[in-house]
């Protein structure tokens, strides 16, 4: 009975559904049908997009070939593969060996680089160098400019990172060093080129167990880590550390000089302040820690281990054979050496930022010439061939390739003289040679190829 009632109801509904409907009914029905069709299309398209994205990602993963690690690239001295400044989009996760800096790349998580807060703060703004004064201005105008720049000159003051300078240096030295070298870099990292790298390269070829400290705020950064990575990957001990200038000059004659400079009462001169700060920092570092200071335009060819408390003559008088110029581009001293104290005193008392060399090579010459007897200071002045075997006016000949058999024999003779003589290093006089190409087959190309460990693009300028 129930079945009959249901059938009757269903039949009655079909009859009613066939009866004519009003226009409003048809309009509403059309809208409902359109809505369902549109919704179904959206859902279908979404599914297709998801499947497409998954397939594209899967294909990309399948096509991604394994790439050699950085150290595998640099193990081959290829000109095409080595880069001092990797592209910005490369993986930055360089494993640091200096935990005191508080800067370490954490493992990637959810596809993003997780960096410490210190790393975010350390990103250097090195588009402009605040240590370079404006040109063609009066002393008064320069002083106004300098006082405005003082807040930007971070190197002149202590900060949380620089205050770790001493502890970081001592911790690094406690790793065991056959010899301590140090260089100074006050320019932006983008200026650190292949020629500068060659100095470090040749240091470690001759002294594989030495320690190298780079006193630099800009190199003490992720970008600096990338530059040093080829050496660190090979197990060499190298560390860039942000200097603490107030600490380094404390209880030295230059402490008051720094206070005057920080207070805006000292004219920095028209010569870039970085040059004169480099002259000062090398003296202060040697006084505090000792070791070997070296400019970044040096090629090391012989072991320095037998040198102690030495400085090199740049030139000698042709008649008397007595030195007439001493240069501080390479210096080897014990810590707290009294002559270094004299140098610091001379720097502070006679500073002149308008005379090139006055606070550098001319300074060491003035002090030593003034001393009645250098024997009381237990130092040795080496002849020019030790560090400056080629005069600055003739440095270009080392970069040119031989054009004939006679010139080839000259190249061989020059190399033999440098190897068999008393030459420990070659100063390249960067102001004269920075734009010269190291041509294949030249004296420089031959020497560098035999005294480097990374050997990156040595025949490129």
Backbone torsions as a table, in degrees:
resi	resn	phi	psi	omega
1	UNK	NA	-41.3	179.2
2	UNK	-63.0	-34.7	-178.7
3	UNK	-66.8	-39.5	179.3
4	UNK	-63.9	-40.7	179.8
5	UNK	-63.6	-40.5	-179.6
6	UNK	-66.3	-40.3	-179.8
7	UNK	-66.0	-40.3	179.6
8	UNK	-62.6	-41.5	179.6
9	UNK	-64.4	-43.2	-179.2
10	UNK	-63.8	-40.3	178.2
11	UNK	-63.9	-43.8	178.5
12	UNK	-60.0	-37.5	-179.8
13	UNK	-66.1	-38.7	179.8
14	UNK	-67.3	-36.9	177.4
15	UNK	-64.9	-43.8	179.8
16	UNK	-63.6	-35.2	-177.1
17	UNK	-70.7	-17.4	-179.7
18	UNK	-91.7	-6.3	179.6
19	UNK	-74.6	150.7	-178.0
20	UNK	-60.2	146.5	-178.6
21	UNK	-115.3	159.5	178.7
22	UNK	-74.3	160.2	177.3
23	UNK	-59.4	-33.1	179.8
24	UNK	-62.8	-40.3	-179.2
25	UNK	-61.2	-45.5	-179.5
26	UNK	-64.1	-36.8	179.2
27	UNK	-63.5	-45.8	179.9
28	UNK	-63.9	-42.2	-179.4
29	UNK	-61.7	-42.3	179.1
30	UNK	-60.5	-42.7	180.0
31	UNK	-63.9	-42.5	-179.4
32	UNK	-63.0	-46.4	-179.2
33	UNK	-62.9	-43.5	178.3
34	UNK	-59.8	-40.5	-179.8
35	UNK	-61.1	-46.4	-178.4
36	UNK	-65.9	-40.3	178.4
37	UNK	-63.9	-43.9	179.7
38	UNK	-63.8	-43.2	-179.9
39	UNK	-63.1	-40.2	179.8
40	UNK	-63.7	-38.2	178.6
41	UNK	-65.9	-41.6	179.0
42	UNK	-61.7	-46.2	-179.2
43	UNK	-61.9	-42.3	179.8
44	UNK	-63.8	-42.8	179.9
45	UNK	-63.8	-39.3	179.4
46	UNK	-61.7	-42.4	179.6
47	UNK	-63.6	-41.0	179.6
48	UNK	-63.2	-42.1	179.8
49	UNK	-63.0	-42.3	179.9
50	UNK	-62.3	-44.3	178.9
51	UNK	-63.9	-37.9	179.5
52	UNK	-64.8	-43.6	179.8
53	UNK	-62.6	-42.3	-179.4
54	UNK	-63.9	-43.1	-180.0
55	UNK	-64.3	-40.9	179.3
56	UNK	-64.1	-42.2	-179.7
57	UNK	-65.8	-41.2	179.3
58	UNK	-62.2	-41.1	178.6
59	UNK	-64.6	-41.5	178.9
60	UNK	-61.8	-40.8	179.3
61	UNK	-65.0	-38.2	-179.1
62	UNK	-69.8	-32.3	-177.8
63	UNK	-83.4	-15.3	-176.5
64	UNK	-74.0	109.6	-179.3
65	UNK	-82.0	147.1	177.2
66	UNK	-63.8	133.4	-179.0
67	UNK	-104.2	145.4	177.2
68	UNK	-66.5	149.4	176.6
69	UNK	-68.0	163.8	-179.5
70	UNK	-57.4	-40.9	-176.0
71	UNK	-70.5	-24.2	176.0
72	UNK	-71.3	-33.5	177.8
73	UNK	-67.3	-46.3	-172.8
74	UNK	-80.5	-11.8	175.1
75	UNK	-66.4	-20.2	176.4
76	UNK	-103.2	115.6	-176.9
77	UNK	-69.5	67.3	-178.2
78	UNK	-97.5	133.5	179.7
79	UNK	-65.5	-32.9	-173.6
80	UNK	-79.7	-23.8	-172.6
81	UNK	-97.5	-22.8	-174.6
82	UNK	-83.6	134.2	177.5
83	UNK	-134.5	125.1	174.3
84	UNK	-70.4	-34.8	-178.0
85	UNK	-121.8	92.5	-179.7
86	UNK	-61.9	154.8	177.4
87	UNK	-57.0	151.0	-174.3
88	UNK	-63.6	-24.2	-176.0
89	UNK	-89.7	7.3	177.1
90	UNK	-75.9	163.6	179.1
91	UNK	-64.6	125.8	-176.5
92	UNK	-93.2	3.1	-169.4
93	UNK	-77.4	67.3	177.0
94	UNK	-80.6	127.1	179.5
95	UNK	-75.9	117.8	-176.7
96	UNK	-87.7	149.2	-178.9
97	UNK	-105.3	7.5	-176.1
98	UNK	-124.6	85.0	-176.7
99	UNK	-64.6	-21.3	-177.9
100	UNK	-66.9	-21.4	178.9
101	UNK	-69.6	-20.0	178.9
102	UNK	69.8	25.8	-177.7
103	UNK	-127.0	109.4	-178.2
104	UNK	-147.1	136.8	178.5
105	UNK	-78.6	123.1	179.1
106	UNK	-84.3	161.6	178.8
107	UNK	-58.3	150.1	179.7
108	UNK	-70.2	142.4	-177.5
109	UNK	-139.8	131.4	-178.9
110	UNK	54.7	31.8	175.9
111	UNK	77.2	10.4	-178.4
112	UNK	-123.8	150.1	176.4
113	UNK	-77.0	124.4	177.8
114	UNK	-98.5	114.5	-177.3
115	UNK	-114.9	152.0	176.1
116	UNK	-72.9	162.6	-179.8
117	UNK	-62.3	-35.2	-179.5
118	UNK	-64.1	-34.9	179.5
119	UNK	-65.3	-38.6	-179.6
120	UNK	-65.8	-33.2	-178.2
121	UNK	-79.4	-22.9	-172.7
122	UNK	-82.6	-12.5	-177.8
123	UNK	-55.7	115.4	-172.8
124	UNK	-79.6	146.2	174.1
125	UNK	-105.1	88.2	-171.6
126	UNK	-110.4	33.7	174.5
127	UNK	-72.3	-38.3	-179.5
128	UNK	-122.3	143.7	178.2
129	UNK	-99.6	109.0	-177.1
130	UNK	-70.6	-4.5	-178.9
131	UNK	-89.2	-3.8	-179.5
132	UNK	-98.2	115.9	-177.4
133	UNK	-76.3	160.3	176.6
134	UNK	-67.4	152.6	-178.5
135	UNK	-89.8	156.0	172.6
136	UNK	54.8	48.9	175.7
137	UNK	-125.3	159.1	177.9
138	UNK	-76.2	168.9	178.3
139	UNK	-60.9	-41.5	-179.7
140	UNK	-63.1	-43.7	178.9
141	UNK	-65.3	-37.9	178.8
142	UNK	-66.5	-38.7	179.1
143	UNK	-65.4	-38.6	176.3
144	UNK	-62.2	-45.8	177.6
145	UNK	-59.8	-45.3	-176.2
146	UNK	-63.1	-42.3	179.7
147	UNK	-64.3	-33.5	175.8
148	UNK	-69.9	-32.0	-177.7
149	UNK	-80.6	-18.3	-173.4
150	UNK	-50.6	-43.3	179.1
151	UNK	-61.5	-22.9	-179.0
152	UNK	-86.9	-13.5	-175.2
153	UNK	-87.4	77.9	-175.5
154	UNK	-64.0	-26.6	-176.7
155	UNK	-66.0	-21.6	-176.1
156	UNK	-80.9	-13.6	-174.4
157	UNK	-127.0	162.6	176.4
158	UNK	-81.9	150.5	172.4
159	UNK	-145.1	173.4	-176.0
160	UNK	-54.2	-36.6	179.6
161	UNK	-75.0	-46.4	-177.7
162	UNK	-65.1	-27.2	179.3
163	UNK	-67.0	-13.6	175.4
164	UNK	-90.7	4.0	-174.3
165	UNK	-52.0	-55.3	-175.2
166	UNK	-63.2	-45.3	-178.2
167	UNK	-65.3	-36.4	178.3
168	UNK	-67.9	-41.4	178.9
169	UNK	-62.8	-48.0	-177.6
170	UNK	-65.4	-39.0	177.7
171	UNK	-63.5	-39.6	179.0
172	UNK	-66.2	-43.1	-178.5
173	UNK	-67.8	-27.0	-179.9
174	UNK	-73.1	-4.8	176.4
175	UNK	-75.4	-9.8	179.2
176	UNK	96.4	109.4	-176.9
177	UNK	-129.7	130.5	174.3
178	UNK	-70.5	-27.8	-179.2
179	UNK	-161.6	144.6	179.2
180	UNK	-104.6	120.0	171.6
181	UNK	-108.1	150.2	171.0
182	UNK	-145.1	143.1	174.7
183	UNK	-126.2	165.3	-177.6
184	UNK	-124.4	135.5	177.1
185	UNK	-136.7	106.6	-178.1
186	UNK	-106.3	-1.4	179.1
187	UNK	-88.7	169.6	175.0
188	UNK	-61.6	153.9	-179.8
189	UNK	-64.0	-27.7	-179.1
190	UNK	-64.1	-17.6	179.3
191	UNK	-87.1	-10.4	-177.9
192	UNK	-78.5	106.7	-172.6
193	UNK	-108.3	-171.1	-176.7
194	UNK	-65.1	-34.9	179.1
195	UNK	-65.4	-39.4	178.7
196	UNK	-67.2	-38.5	178.8
197	UNK	-63.0	-33.4	-178.0
198	UNK	-60.3	-32.2	177.8
199	UNK	-60.7	-48.4	178.2
200	UNK	-64.0	-41.3	-178.7
201	UNK	-56.5	-47.5	-177.1
202	UNK	-76.3	-27.5	174.4
203	UNK	-57.5	-48.3	-174.7
204	UNK	-78.3	-22.6	175.6
205	UNK	-66.8	-37.8	-179.0
206	UNK	-87.9	-30.2	-176.7
207	UNK	-127.7	72.9	-174.5
208	UNK	-63.8	-20.2	-179.3
209	UNK	-104.0	11.8	179.6
210	UNK	-78.9	166.7	172.3
211	UNK	-111.8	139.3	178.8
212	UNK	-123.5	119.7	176.0
213	UNK	-104.8	129.6	175.3
214	UNK	-106.3	108.4	-179.4
215	UNK	-81.5	103.5	-171.5
216	UNK	-166.6	132.7	173.4
217	UNK	-77.7	-40.2	-175.9
218	UNK	-73.0	-35.1	179.1
219	UNK	-76.5	-17.4	176.9
220	UNK	-83.4	67.4	-171.6
221	UNK	-159.1	173.3	178.4
222	UNK	-62.8	-39.7	179.0
223	UNK	-65.4	-39.1	175.4
224	UNK	-64.6	-38.7	177.5
225	UNK	-58.4	-38.4	179.7
226	UNK	-64.9	-39.4	-179.9
227	UNK	-65.2	-39.0	-176.6
228	UNK	-83.7	-11.9	-173.7
229	UNK	-54.2	-41.9	179.1
230	UNK	-58.0	-33.9	178.6
231	UNK	-77.8	-42.1	-179.6
232	UNK	-64.2	-39.9	179.5
233	UNK	-61.7	-26.7	179.0
234	UNK	-88.7	3.9	175.4
235	UNK	88.9	8.2	179.4
236	UNK	-79.5	149.9	-176.8
237	UNK	-92.8	102.9	-179.8
238	UNK	-140.0	137.7	-177.5
239	UNK	-145.5	131.2	171.3
240	UNK	-95.2	131.5	-175.4
241	UNK	-135.8	133.8	179.3
242	UNK	-71.0	123.6	-176.5
243	UNK	-75.8	152.1	172.7
244	UNK	-113.3	91.5	-173.4
245	UNK	-61.4	-43.4	177.2
246	UNK	-58.5	-38.9	177.7
247	UNK	-67.3	-44.1	-176.5
248	UNK	-64.3	-31.5	-177.0
249	UNK	-97.1	-1.9	-179.6
250	UNK	-61.7	135.7	179.8
251	UNK	62.4	28.6	172.5
252	UNK	-122.8	163.9	179.4
253	UNK	-61.5	-18.3	-177.1
254	UNK	-90.3	0.0	-179.1
255	UNK	-63.0	-45.0	179.2
256	UNK	-67.2	-34.0	178.0
257	UNK	-60.7	-42.7	179.8
258	UNK	-65.7	-38.3	178.3
259	UNK	-61.9	-44.1	177.6
260	UNK	-61.1	-41.4	179.9
261	UNK	-64.7	-44.4	-179.3
262	UNK	-66.0	-27.4	179.3
263	UNK	-86.6	0.3	179.4
264	UNK	76.7	20.3	-178.1
265	UNK	-103.4	4.1	-178.7
266	UNK	-120.4	127.0	178.3
267	UNK	-74.3	118.7	-179.7
268	UNK	-72.7	-15.7	-179.1
269	UNK	84.7	174.7	-177.5
270	UNK	-87.8	-11.3	174.2
271	UNK	-76.2	136.5	179.9
272	UNK	-48.0	129.7	-176.7
273	UNK	-59.6	-28.5	-179.4
274	UNK	-59.6	-35.6	179.4
275	UNK	-63.4	-44.5	-178.3
276	UNK	-75.8	-31.9	174.6
277	UNK	-67.1	-34.9	175.9
278	UNK	-63.2	-41.5	176.4
279	UNK	-59.6	-39.0	-177.7
280	UNK	-74.9	-45.5	-175.1
281	UNK	-64.7	-37.2	179.6
282	UNK	-62.2	-39.3	178.4
283	UNK	-67.9	-43.5	-178.1
284	UNK	-67.2	-41.2	-179.7
285	UNK	-65.0	-45.8	178.4
286	UNK	-60.9	-37.6	-179.7
287	UNK	-66.2	-38.3	-177.7
288	UNK	-80.3	-36.1	-169.8
289	UNK	-126.6	-17.5	-176.1
290	UNK	72.5	-175.1	178.2
291	UNK	112.2	-155.5	-177.2
292	UNK	-117.0	119.1	171.6
293	UNK	-93.7	144.8	-178.6
294	UNK	-148.1	135.0	170.9
295	UNK	-66.3	170.2	-179.1
296	UNK	-96.6	19.7	172.5
297	UNK	-124.6	49.0	-176.3
298	UNK	-123.2	140.7	171.3
299	UNK	-114.6	118.2	-178.2
300	UNK	-88.0	130.8	-178.1
301	UNK	-124.8	-10.6	-177.6
302	UNK	-144.5	152.6	-177.0
303	UNK	-64.1	131.5	179.9
304	UNK	-90.6	-1.4	-170.7
305	UNK	-57.8	-29.8	-178.3
306	UNK	-85.6	0.5	-177.7
307	UNK	-94.7	138.7	178.3
308	UNK	-150.7	127.4	179.7
309	UNK	53.0	59.9	-179.4
310	UNK	-127.4	152.9	173.7
311	UNK	-143.5	153.2	-172.2
312	UNK	-106.4	142.2	172.3
313	UNK	-78.8	137.6	177.4
314	UNK	-85.0	-34.8	-179.0
315	UNK	-153.8	160.1	178.7
316	UNK	-131.2	157.4	177.0
317	UNK	-71.1	131.8	-175.3
318	UNK	-66.7	-21.7	-178.5
319	UNK	-96.2	-55.8	-175.5
320	UNK	-80.7	-18.2	-176.8
321	UNK	64.8	14.6	176.6
322	UNK	-92.9	145.2	-178.5
323	UNK	-61.2	145.6	174.2
324	UNK	-124.2	-1.5	173.9
325	UNK	-154.3	129.1	175.2
326	UNK	-110.8	144.5	-177.5
327	UNK	-121.6	142.5	180.0
328	UNK	-102.4	22.5	178.6
329	UNK	-68.1	-25.3	174.2
330	UNK	-136.8	126.0	178.2
331	UNK	-141.4	140.1	178.5
332	UNK	-125.2	117.6	-176.3
333	UNK	-144.5	150.5	167.4
334	UNK	-73.7	155.9	176.2
335	UNK	-65.7	150.0	179.4
336	UNK	61.3	26.0	179.7
337	UNK	-69.0	134.1	-175.4
338	UNK	-62.0	-28.4	179.9
339	UNK	-68.7	-34.0	176.7
340	UNK	-64.4	-36.2	175.7
341	UNK	-61.7	-40.6	177.7
342	UNK	-64.3	-40.3	177.5
343	UNK	-61.2	-44.6	179.8
344	UNK	-63.5	-38.2	177.7
345	UNK	-63.8	-42.8	179.9
346	UNK	-65.8	-40.3	179.1
347	UNK	-59.6	-49.2	-176.0
348	UNK	-67.8	-36.9	-172.8
349	UNK	-87.0	-21.7	-176.0
350	UNK	-122.3	15.6	-174.4
351	UNK	-53.9	133.3	175.8
352	UNK	-144.9	108.8	-177.4
353	UNK	-82.8	7.8	-179.1
354	UNK	-108.3	-3.3	-179.1
355	UNK	-116.2	116.3	179.2
356	UNK	-63.6	133.6	176.8
357	UNK	82.8	-12.9	-176.1
358	UNK	-60.6	-38.3	-177.1
359	UNK	-97.9	9.1	-178.6
360	UNK	-124.3	-107.1	-177.0
361	UNK	-61.9	-35.7	178.2
362	UNK	-69.0	-29.1	-179.7
363	UNK	-64.8	-50.8	-177.5
364	UNK	-64.8	-34.0	177.6
365	UNK	-65.1	-42.8	-178.9
366	UNK	-62.2	-45.2	-175.9
367	UNK	-66.2	-48.0	-177.1
368	UNK	-67.2	-36.6	178.0
369	UNK	-65.0	-30.0	-177.7
370	UNK	-77.4	-23.1	-178.3
371	UNK	-70.2	138.4	-179.9
372	UNK	-69.5	-37.0	-179.4
373	UNK	-151.4	121.3	179.1
374	UNK	-77.7	-13.3	179.5
375	UNK	-62.2	-30.4	179.1
376	UNK	-67.9	-19.6	-178.8
377	UNK	-99.9	0.1	175.9
378	UNK	54.2	53.4	177.0
379	UNK	-126.2	159.7	177.9
380	UNK	-123.9	132.0	175.4
381	UNK	-101.3	110.5	-178.0
382	UNK	-79.7	152.1	179.8
383	UNK	-69.3	164.5	-177.3
384	UNK	-54.0	-33.2	-176.5
385	UNK	-65.6	-14.5	179.9
386	UNK	-69.1	-50.3	-176.4
387	UNK	-121.8	-21.1	-175.5
388	UNK	-129.5	60.8	-174.6
389	UNK	-69.9	-18.5	179.9
390	UNK	-120.9	126.5	179.2
391	UNK	-63.4	148.0	-176.5
392	UNK	-58.5	-29.2	-178.6
393	UNK	-76.9	-12.1	-177.6
394	UNK	-116.5	8.8	-174.1
395	UNK	-63.8	-26.5	-177.4
396	UNK	-60.7	-28.0	-176.4
397	UNK	-67.6	-22.5	179.7
398	UNK	-74.1	-16.4	-174.3
399	UNK	-97.1	-12.4	-174.3
400	UNK	-91.3	140.1	178.0
401	UNK	-78.8	150.7	178.8
402	UNK	-71.2	139.7	-177.6
403	UNK	-99.4	-15.2	-179.3
404	UNK	-151.7	-179.3	-176.3
405	UNK	-64.8	-37.4	179.3
406	UNK	-63.3	-44.8	179.0
407	UNK	-67.2	-33.1	177.2
408	UNK	-63.7	-39.7	177.6
409	UNK	-66.9	-35.0	177.3
410	UNK	-64.6	-39.9	177.8
411	UNK	-62.6	-46.4	178.9
412	UNK	-60.9	-41.2	178.9
413	UNK	-65.8	-39.8	178.9
414	UNK	-64.5	-42.7	179.4
415	UNK	-64.8	-43.7	180.0
416	UNK	-62.3	-39.3	179.7
417	UNK	-64.9	-39.1	-179.9
418	UNK	-70.7	-34.3	-178.2
419	UNK	-78.3	-43.0	-172.6
420	UNK	-88.6	-14.5	-177.9
421	UNK	-86.4	-151.6	-177.2
422	UNK	-104.4	28.3	-179.5
423	UNK	-86.3	124.8	177.2
424	UNK	-98.2	-30.7	-177.9
425	UNK	-157.4	161.9	-180.0
426	UNK	-120.4	118.6	175.6
427	UNK	-83.3	127.3	-172.5
428	UNK	-94.1	0.0	178.0
429	UNK	50.0	70.2	-169.7
430	UNK	-53.8	-35.7	179.9
431	UNK	-61.5	-27.5	-179.2
432	UNK	-94.3	-28.2	-169.2
433	UNK	-113.6	-5.0	-172.6
434	UNK	-59.0	-29.8	-177.6
435	UNK	-98.1	2.2	-179.9
436	UNK	-83.6	135.6	176.5
437	UNK	-79.3	134.4	175.2
438	UNK	-81.5	98.9	-173.2
439	UNK	-78.7	145.7	-179.1
440	UNK	-62.0	132.1	-179.5
441	UNK	90.2	-5.0	179.5
442	UNK	-76.0	170.3	176.8
443	UNK	-58.6	-45.3	-177.6
444	UNK	-64.7	-44.5	-179.5
445	UNK	-60.0	-41.5	-179.5
446	UNK	-67.4	-47.4	-178.3
447	UNK	-63.9	-45.5	-177.8
448	UNK	-64.4	-41.9	-178.6
449	UNK	-62.7	-25.8	-179.9
450	UNK	-96.3	-3.3	-177.9
451	UNK	-134.8	44.0	176.9
452	UNK	-140.9	159.6	178.5
453	UNK	-113.7	-29.5	175.9
454	UNK	-95.9	-40.1	172.9
455	UNK	55.2	53.7	-174.5
456	UNK	-90.5	115.5	170.5
457	UNK	46.2	53.5	-172.9
458	UNK	-68.5	-21.0	-179.3
459	UNK	-95.0	12.8	173.0
460	UNK	-99.5	144.5	-177.0
461	UNK	-78.7	NA	NA
